[in-house]
Amino acid sequence: MRWVCCLVGLALFAACSKDSGVAGSTIETENTVAMDVLFADGTPAARTKVFVRPDDYLAGAKSDEENLWNGETDDNGRLELKGFEAGSYVVEARGELEKAAYRLEFADTMSTEIQVTMKAAGSLKGVVNYDKSRLPVKVSVVGLDYVVETDSLGNFEFESLPEGNFDVVAFEYAKLKHCVAGKDGELECSTYDRVLNIASAPTVIKTKESDNIVIAYIPQPVKKDTVEKDTLPADTTPVYPHVMFEDFEDSTYGWYTAYSRYATGKLSADEAGFGREGLVAHFEYSNDSLYNWVLMGTGIAEEAIDFSEMDSIVFYARGNGDMMISLDKYQDSVFIKTWNHYDLDSLAESEENPWVRICVQPTDFFKADSSGGNMGWDAVKDSIVSINFFGGSRGSEFWIDDIEIFGVKGLLKEE
Protein backbone atom coordinates (compact mmCIF):
# COMPACT_ATOMS: atom_id res chain seq x y z
CA MET A 1 0.00 0.00 0.00
CA ARG A 2 1.32 3.47 -0.86
CA TRP A 3 0.63 6.48 1.31
CA VAL A 4 -1.50 9.04 -0.48
CA CYS A 5 -0.81 12.74 -0.14
CA CYS A 6 -3.76 15.06 -0.69
CA LEU A 7 -3.03 17.82 -3.21
CA VAL A 8 -4.56 21.19 -2.45
CA GLY A 9 -4.79 24.26 -4.61
CA LEU A 10 -2.70 24.72 -7.04
CA ALA A 11 -10.95 21.73 -36.18
CA LEU A 12 -12.34 18.93 -38.49
CA PHE A 13 -11.56 19.98 -42.00
CA ALA A 14 -13.61 22.69 -43.69
CA ALA A 15 -11.23 23.77 -46.46
CA CYS A 16 -11.10 27.49 -47.19
CA SER A 17 -9.43 27.13 -50.54
CA LYS A 18 -9.64 29.91 -53.09
CA ASP A 19 -9.23 29.97 -56.83
CA SER A 20 -6.25 32.25 -56.36
CA GLY A 21 -4.25 33.53 -53.42
CA VAL A 22 -3.45 31.81 -50.14
CA ALA A 23 -6.20 30.71 -47.77
CA GLY A 24 -5.78 31.85 -44.21
CA SER A 25 -2.40 33.56 -44.66
CA THR A 26 -2.05 36.96 -43.00
CA ILE A 27 1.72 37.34 -43.37
CA GLU A 28 3.01 39.28 -46.35
CA THR A 29 5.97 37.48 -47.90
CA GLU A 30 8.03 38.25 -50.97
CA ASN A 31 8.37 34.97 -52.83
CA THR A 32 7.39 34.16 -56.37
CA VAL A 33 7.55 30.95 -58.41
CA ALA A 34 6.72 31.17 -62.11
CA MET A 35 5.45 27.75 -63.24
CA ASP A 36 5.10 26.34 -66.76
CA VAL A 37 2.95 23.21 -67.07
CA LEU A 38 3.34 20.97 -70.12
CA PHE A 39 1.49 17.94 -71.44
CA ALA A 40 3.48 14.75 -72.02
CA ASP A 41 3.97 15.72 -75.70
CA GLY A 42 5.59 19.00 -74.68
CA THR A 43 2.73 21.33 -75.55
CA PRO A 44 1.53 23.94 -73.02
CA ALA A 45 -1.16 22.62 -70.65
CA ALA A 46 -3.64 25.49 -70.98
CA ARG A 47 -6.39 25.88 -68.39
CA THR A 48 -5.07 23.02 -66.24
CA LYS A 49 -5.92 22.89 -62.55
CA VAL A 50 -3.05 23.27 -60.07
CA PHE A 51 -3.19 22.39 -56.36
CA VAL A 52 -0.59 23.39 -53.75
CA ARG A 53 -0.56 21.63 -50.37
CA PRO A 54 1.94 21.49 -47.46
CA ASP A 55 4.06 18.35 -47.83
CA ASP A 56 2.58 16.87 -44.62
CA TYR A 57 -1.01 17.57 -45.68
CA LEU A 58 -3.47 14.74 -45.01
CA ALA A 59 -6.62 15.17 -47.07
CA GLY A 60 -9.80 14.84 -45.04
CA ALA A 61 -8.05 14.96 -41.68
CA LYS A 62 -7.07 18.53 -40.83
CA SER A 63 -8.97 21.71 -40.05
CA ASP A 64 -8.30 25.36 -40.83
CA GLU A 65 -5.17 24.46 -42.77
CA GLU A 66 -3.25 27.46 -44.05
CA ASN A 67 -1.61 27.71 -47.45
CA LEU A 68 -4.13 25.60 -49.36
CA TRP A 69 -4.04 26.98 -52.87
CA ASN A 70 -6.13 26.03 -55.90
CA GLY A 71 -5.46 27.68 -59.23
CA GLU A 72 -5.41 27.25 -62.99
CA THR A 73 -2.85 27.83 -65.72
CA ASP A 74 -3.47 30.51 -68.36
CA ASP A 75 -3.83 29.92 -72.10
CA ASN A 76 -0.06 29.37 -72.33
CA GLY A 77 0.07 26.80 -69.54
CA ARG A 78 1.67 29.29 -67.15
CA LEU A 79 0.80 30.55 -63.67
CA GLU A 80 2.46 32.33 -60.77
CA LEU A 81 2.69 31.10 -57.17
CA LYS A 82 3.48 33.73 -54.55
CA GLY A 83 2.87 34.77 -50.97
CA PHE A 84 3.38 31.33 -49.38
CA GLU A 85 4.80 30.92 -45.91
CA ALA A 86 8.27 29.39 -45.85
CA GLY A 87 8.15 25.59 -45.91
CA SER A 88 7.88 22.45 -48.03
CA TYR A 89 4.95 21.97 -50.40
CA VAL A 90 3.67 19.58 -53.04
CA VAL A 91 2.44 21.17 -56.27
CA GLU A 92 0.11 19.03 -58.35
CA ALA A 93 -0.94 19.72 -61.95
CA ARG A 94 -4.12 17.78 -62.64
CA GLY A 95 -5.46 17.17 -66.14
CA GLU A 96 -8.18 14.78 -67.26
CA LEU A 97 -5.79 11.97 -68.22
CA GLU A 98 -2.37 13.31 -67.23
CA LYS A 99 -0.99 14.50 -63.90
CA ALA A 100 2.23 15.60 -62.25
CA ALA A 101 3.45 16.26 -58.70
CA TYR A 102 6.39 18.54 -57.91
CA ARG A 103 7.96 19.09 -54.48
CA LEU A 104 8.76 22.74 -53.87
CA GLU A 105 10.58 24.50 -51.04
CA PHE A 106 9.39 28.06 -50.41
CA ALA A 107 11.67 30.60 -48.71
CA ASP A 108 10.52 33.92 -47.28
CA THR A 109 12.26 35.69 -50.13
CA MET A 110 12.77 33.94 -53.45
CA SER A 111 12.16 34.23 -57.18
CA THR A 112 12.47 31.23 -59.45
CA GLU A 113 10.94 29.41 -62.41
CA ILE A 114 10.02 25.74 -62.68
CA GLN A 115 8.69 23.50 -65.44
CA VAL A 116 6.37 20.60 -64.75
CA THR A 117 5.55 17.94 -67.35
CA MET A 118 2.46 15.84 -66.81
CA LYS A 119 2.32 12.12 -67.56
CA ALA A 120 -0.40 9.51 -67.74
CA ALA A 121 -1.90 9.00 -64.29
CA GLY A 122 -1.19 5.92 -62.19
CA SER A 123 -3.40 4.04 -59.74
CA LEU A 124 -3.00 2.37 -56.38
CA LYS A 125 -4.73 -0.53 -54.63
CA GLY A 126 -4.14 -1.79 -51.13
CA VAL A 127 -5.53 -3.06 -47.87
CA VAL A 128 -5.46 -1.67 -44.33
CA ASN A 129 -4.62 -4.52 -41.95
CA TYR A 130 -6.61 -3.35 -38.93
CA ASP A 131 -9.23 -4.43 -36.42
CA LYS A 132 -12.17 -5.40 -38.64
CA SER A 133 -14.65 -4.11 -36.07
CA ARG A 134 -13.25 -0.59 -36.60
CA LEU A 135 -13.43 -0.63 -40.40
CA PRO A 136 -14.03 1.21 -42.67
CA VAL A 137 -11.36 3.90 -42.20
CA LYS A 138 -10.05 6.67 -44.42
CA VAL A 139 -6.85 6.53 -46.49
CA SER A 140 -4.96 9.57 -47.81
CA VAL A 141 -1.82 10.21 -49.84
CA VAL A 142 0.37 12.59 -47.82
CA GLY A 143 0.88 15.93 -49.58
CA LEU A 144 -1.86 15.36 -52.16
CA ASP A 145 -5.56 16.17 -52.06
CA TYR A 146 -6.84 12.59 -52.41
CA VAL A 147 -8.77 10.61 -49.81
CA VAL A 148 -10.78 7.37 -50.07
CA GLU A 149 -12.55 5.08 -47.63
CA THR A 150 -11.86 1.39 -47.25
CA ASP A 151 -14.54 -1.25 -47.51
CA SER A 152 -15.49 -3.45 -44.56
CA LEU A 153 -12.44 -5.67 -45.20
CA GLY A 154 -9.96 -2.79 -45.36
CA ASN A 155 -9.55 -2.75 -49.15
CA PHE A 156 -9.09 0.60 -50.90
CA GLU A 157 -8.24 2.00 -54.32
CA PHE A 158 -7.07 5.29 -55.80
CA GLU A 159 -8.01 5.24 -59.48
CA SER A 160 -5.92 8.21 -60.59
CA LEU A 161 -2.74 9.59 -58.96
CA PRO A 162 0.33 11.48 -60.18
CA GLU A 163 3.62 9.63 -60.50
CA GLY A 164 6.06 9.81 -57.57
CA ASN A 165 7.14 8.57 -54.15
CA PHE A 166 4.56 9.11 -51.40
CA ASP A 167 3.47 7.94 -47.97
CA VAL A 168 -0.05 6.54 -47.74
CA VAL A 169 -1.75 6.92 -44.34
CA ALA A 170 -4.80 5.21 -42.86
CA PHE A 171 -6.64 7.10 -40.15
CA GLU A 172 -9.89 7.21 -38.20
CA TYR A 173 -11.80 9.64 -36.03
CA ALA A 174 -12.31 9.32 -32.29
CA LYS A 175 -15.22 10.98 -30.54
CA LEU A 176 -13.96 13.00 -27.57
CA LYS A 177 -15.86 15.05 -25.02
CA HIS A 178 -14.87 18.50 -23.80
CA CYS A 179 -16.51 19.94 -20.68
CA VAL A 180 -16.28 23.34 -19.00
CA ALA A 181 -18.01 24.70 -15.92
CA GLY A 182 -20.64 27.32 -16.65
CA LYS A 183 -21.51 30.33 -14.51
CA ASP A 184 -23.94 28.24 -12.46
CA GLY A 185 -21.26 25.63 -11.79
CA GLU A 186 -22.90 23.03 -14.03
CA LEU A 187 -20.70 21.27 -16.57
CA GLU A 188 -21.38 22.15 -20.19
CA CYS A 189 -20.09 19.43 -22.50
CA SER A 190 -19.63 19.13 -26.23
CA THR A 191 -18.15 16.38 -28.40
CA TYR A 192 -15.61 16.73 -31.16
CA ASP A 193 -13.68 14.49 -33.54
CA ARG A 194 -9.96 13.86 -33.20
CA VAL A 195 -7.91 12.33 -35.99
CA LEU A 196 -6.03 9.16 -34.98
CA ASN A 197 -3.42 7.91 -37.42
CA ILE A 198 -3.52 4.11 -37.61
CA ALA A 199 -0.48 3.32 -39.75
CA SER A 200 1.34 4.38 -42.89
CA ALA A 201 3.27 2.81 -45.74
CA PRO A 202 5.64 4.28 -48.34
CA THR A 203 4.81 3.60 -51.97
CA VAL A 204 5.83 4.49 -55.50
CA ILE A 205 3.08 5.60 -57.87
CA LYS A 206 3.98 4.54 -61.42
CA THR A 207 2.47 5.71 -64.67
CA LYS A 208 -0.27 3.42 -65.98
CA GLU A 209 0.54 0.80 -63.33
CA SER A 210 -1.51 -0.25 -60.34
CA ASP A 211 0.50 -1.11 -57.24
CA ASN A 212 -0.72 -3.14 -54.29
CA ILE A 213 0.34 -2.18 -50.78
CA VAL A 214 -0.48 -3.23 -47.24
CA ILE A 215 -0.87 -0.61 -44.51
CA ALA A 216 -0.27 -2.80 -41.50
CA TYR A 217 -1.17 -1.96 -37.93
CA ILE A 218 1.25 -4.34 -36.22
CA PRO A 219 2.04 -3.82 -32.52
CA GLN A 220 5.78 -4.16 -31.90
CA PRO A 221 7.16 -5.65 -28.68
CA VAL A 222 8.82 -3.23 -26.30
CA LYS A 223 12.05 -4.43 -24.73
CA LYS A 224 12.21 -3.83 -21.01
CA ASP A 225 15.55 -2.65 -19.74
CA THR A 226 16.82 -4.52 -16.71
CA VAL A 227 19.22 -3.34 -14.04
CA GLU A 228 21.78 -5.79 -12.78
CA LYS A 229 21.93 -5.66 -9.02
CA ASP A 230 25.24 -6.15 -7.28
CA THR A 231 25.94 -9.90 -7.03
CA LEU A 232 28.45 -9.62 -4.18
CA PRO A 233 27.32 -10.60 -0.67
CA ALA A 234 25.15 -7.95 0.94
CA ASP A 235 27.42 -7.95 4.01
CA THR A 236 30.36 -6.60 2.02
CA THR A 237 28.81 -4.46 -0.74
CA PRO A 238 25.63 -2.39 -0.50
CA VAL A 239 23.06 -2.87 -3.27
CA TYR A 240 22.45 0.19 -5.37
CA PRO A 241 18.99 1.58 -4.48
CA HIS A 242 16.44 0.55 -7.11
CA VAL A 243 12.67 0.43 -6.60
CA MET A 244 9.93 -0.59 -8.99
CA PHE A 245 7.78 2.20 -7.60
CA GLU A 246 4.60 1.36 -9.55
CA ASP A 247 3.72 -1.22 -12.19
CA PHE A 248 -0.08 -0.67 -11.93
CA GLU A 249 -0.73 -4.42 -11.87
CA ASP A 250 -2.93 -3.82 -8.81
CA SER A 251 -4.83 -1.17 -10.78
CA THR A 252 -4.45 2.54 -9.96
CA TYR A 253 -5.11 2.09 -6.25
CA GLY A 254 -3.42 4.83 -4.22
CA TRP A 255 -3.36 7.36 -7.07
CA TYR A 256 -5.48 10.49 -7.14
CA THR A 257 -6.62 13.02 -9.72
CA ALA A 258 -6.81 16.78 -9.27
CA TYR A 259 -7.63 19.63 -11.63
CA SER A 260 -8.47 23.31 -11.80
CA ARG A 261 -11.99 24.62 -12.30
CA TYR A 262 -12.01 24.54 -16.10
CA ALA A 263 -10.25 21.20 -16.57
CA THR A 264 -11.31 17.59 -15.98
CA GLY A 265 -9.49 14.32 -15.40
CA LYS A 266 -10.36 10.63 -15.25
CA LEU A 267 -7.95 7.91 -14.14
CA SER A 268 -8.43 4.19 -14.77
CA ALA A 269 -6.49 0.97 -15.32
CA ASP A 270 -6.23 -0.26 -18.89
CA GLU A 271 -4.61 -3.03 -20.89
CA ALA A 272 -1.20 -1.85 -22.07
CA GLY A 273 -1.44 -2.84 -25.74
CA PHE A 274 1.10 -2.17 -28.49
CA GLY A 275 3.43 -4.94 -27.39
CA ARG A 276 3.37 -4.34 -23.64
CA GLU A 277 1.59 -6.72 -21.27
CA GLY A 278 -0.51 -6.29 -18.17
CA LEU A 279 -2.24 -3.23 -16.75
CA VAL A 280 -1.18 0.40 -17.06
CA ALA A 281 -2.59 3.73 -15.88
CA HIS A 282 -4.81 5.49 -18.41
CA PHE A 283 -5.39 9.21 -17.79
CA GLU A 284 -8.04 11.00 -19.86
CA TYR A 285 -8.35 14.74 -19.48
CA SER A 286 -9.57 18.01 -20.94
CA ASN A 287 -7.40 21.09 -20.53
CA ASP A 288 -7.77 23.80 -23.13
CA SER A 289 -5.61 26.49 -21.58
CA LEU A 290 -2.05 26.98 -20.40
CA TYR A 291 -3.53 28.51 -17.25
CA ASN A 292 -5.50 25.41 -16.32
CA TRP A 293 -4.00 22.24 -14.88
CA VAL A 294 -5.00 18.60 -14.52
CA LEU A 295 -2.97 15.75 -13.04
CA MET A 296 -2.74 12.21 -11.72
CA GLY A 297 -0.47 11.65 -8.75
CA THR A 298 0.41 9.73 -5.62
CA GLY A 299 2.24 10.22 -2.35
CA ILE A 300 5.81 8.91 -2.13
CA ALA A 301 5.68 7.53 1.43
CA GLU A 302 4.29 8.21 4.89
CA GLU A 303 6.98 10.82 5.41
CA ALA A 304 8.93 13.01 3.02
CA ILE A 305 11.92 11.30 1.35
CA ASP A 306 15.32 12.78 0.55
CA PHE A 307 15.89 12.53 -3.22
CA SER A 308 19.22 14.41 -3.16
CA GLU A 309 21.16 11.39 -4.41
CA MET A 310 18.57 10.34 -6.99
CA ASP A 311 20.05 9.06 -10.23
CA SER A 312 16.88 8.91 -12.30
CA ILE A 313 13.17 8.14 -12.60
CA VAL A 314 12.39 5.80 -15.49
CA PHE A 315 8.94 5.02 -16.87
CA TYR A 316 7.14 4.10 -20.07
CA ALA A 317 4.55 6.39 -21.63
CA ARG A 318 2.41 6.81 -24.71
CA GLY A 319 -0.33 9.25 -25.64
CA ASN A 320 -0.96 12.45 -27.52
CA GLY A 321 0.21 15.99 -26.96
CA ASP A 322 2.12 17.25 -23.96
CA MET A 323 2.77 15.64 -20.59
CA MET A 324 4.71 16.87 -17.55
CA ILE A 325 6.20 15.01 -14.59
CA SER A 326 6.65 16.83 -11.29
CA LEU A 327 8.07 16.06 -7.84
CA ASP A 328 6.49 17.98 -4.96
CA LYS A 329 7.70 19.29 -1.63
CA TYR A 330 5.33 20.61 1.05
CA GLN A 331 6.73 23.87 2.40
CA ASP A 332 5.10 26.72 4.33
CA SER A 333 1.62 25.22 3.82
CA VAL A 334 1.96 25.06 0.00
CA PHE A 335 3.34 22.59 -2.52
CA ILE A 336 6.42 23.66 -4.42
CA LYS A 337 7.58 21.68 -7.44
CA THR A 338 10.23 20.74 -9.87
CA TRP A 339 9.10 19.48 -13.26
CA ASN A 340 9.92 18.62 -16.83
CA HIS A 341 7.90 18.53 -20.05
CA TYR A 342 7.66 15.85 -22.75
CA ASP A 343 6.02 15.84 -26.19
CA LEU A 344 4.68 12.30 -26.50
CA ASP A 345 3.84 12.69 -30.19
CA SER A 346 7.43 13.44 -31.19
CA LEU A 347 9.01 10.90 -28.81
CA ALA A 348 7.06 7.89 -30.11
CA GLU A 349 9.14 5.66 -32.38
CA SER A 350 6.20 5.06 -34.70
CA GLU A 351 2.42 4.82 -34.78
CA GLU A 352 2.76 1.04 -34.56
CA ASN A 353 5.02 1.30 -31.50
CA PRO A 354 4.00 4.44 -29.56
CA TRP A 355 5.45 3.39 -26.20
CA VAL A 356 8.56 5.37 -25.27
CA ARG A 357 10.96 4.81 -22.38
CA ILE A 358 11.55 8.13 -20.58
CA CYS A 359 14.49 8.62 -18.24
CA VAL A 360 14.34 11.73 -16.03
CA GLN A 361 17.53 12.85 -14.28
CA PRO A 362 17.94 15.80 -11.90
CA THR A 363 19.57 17.92 -14.61
CA ASP A 364 16.51 17.42 -16.83
CA PHE A 365 14.17 19.41 -14.58
CA PHE A 366 13.43 23.00 -15.56
CA LYS A 367 15.24 25.83 -13.84
CA ALA A 368 13.27 27.65 -11.17
CA ASP A 369 10.90 30.28 -12.54
CA SER A 370 8.11 30.23 -9.90
CA SER A 371 5.45 29.54 -12.56
CA GLY A 372 2.93 27.05 -11.19
CA GLY A 373 5.08 26.61 -8.09
CA ASN A 374 8.19 25.53 -10.02
CA MET A 375 11.11 26.22 -7.69
CA GLY A 376 13.63 23.92 -9.34
CA TRP A 377 15.37 20.71 -8.34
CA ASP A 378 17.66 22.14 -5.65
CA ALA A 379 14.72 23.65 -3.76
CA VAL A 380 12.71 20.43 -3.46
CA LYS A 381 15.14 17.49 -3.69
CA ASP A 382 15.66 17.04 0.06
CA SER A 383 12.01 16.47 0.97
CA ILE A 384 9.82 14.89 -1.74
CA VAL A 385 6.26 14.00 -0.76
CA SER A 386 4.52 13.20 -4.07
CA ILE A 387 4.96 12.51 -7.77
CA ASN A 388 2.52 13.81 -10.38
CA PHE A 389 1.89 13.53 -14.13
CA PHE A 390 0.21 16.58 -15.66
CA GLY A 391 -1.86 16.65 -18.84
CA GLY A 392 -0.86 19.54 -21.09
CA SER A 393 -3.10 21.91 -23.02
CA ARG A 394 -2.24 19.99 -26.21
CA GLY A 395 -3.63 16.46 -26.00
CA SER A 396 -6.39 14.48 -24.33
CA GLU A 397 -4.95 11.27 -22.85
CA PHE A 398 -1.82 9.35 -21.93
CA TRP A 399 -0.84 5.95 -20.55
CA ILE A 400 1.90 5.35 -17.92
CA ASP A 401 3.60 2.06 -16.96
CA ASP A 402 6.49 0.67 -14.87
CA ILE A 403 7.74 3.66 -12.88
CA GLU A 404 11.21 2.88 -11.49
CA ILE A 405 13.29 5.08 -9.18
CA PHE A 406 17.09 4.73 -8.98
CA GLY A 407 19.46 6.01 -6.34
CA VAL A 408 17.01 7.02 -3.58
CA LYS A 409 17.82 5.46 -0.21
CA GLY A 410 15.02 4.48 2.14
CA LEU A 411 12.37 4.32 -0.55
CA LEU A 412 10.63 1.01 -0.04
CA LYS A 413 7.36 -0.04 -1.62
CA GLU A 414 5.07 -1.53 1.01
CA GLU A 415 3.24 -4.66 -0.09
Beta strands, then each sheet from edge to edge (+ up, - down):
strand 1: 30-38
strand 2: 49-54
strand 3: 69-72
strand 4: 78-82
strand 5: 87-94
strand 6: 98-106
strand 7: 109-117
strand 8: 119-120
strand 9: 122-129
strand 10: 138-141
strand 11: 147-149
strand 12: 155-161
strand 13: 164-181
strand 14: 187-205
strand 15: 210-216
strand 16: 242-246
strand 17: 256-259
strand 18: 264-273
strand 19: 276-286
strand 20: 294-299
strand 21: 312-319
strand 22: 322-331
strand 23: 334-343
strand 24: 356-360
strand 25: 386-391
strand 26: 397-406
sheet 1: 4+ 1- 7-
sheet 2: 3+ 2- 5+ 6- 8+
sheet 3: 12+ 9- 15-
sheet 4: 11+ 10- 13+ 14-
sheet 5: 16+ 26- 19+ 18-
sheet 6: 16+ 26- 21+ 24-
sheet 7: 17+ 20- 25+ 22- 23+
end
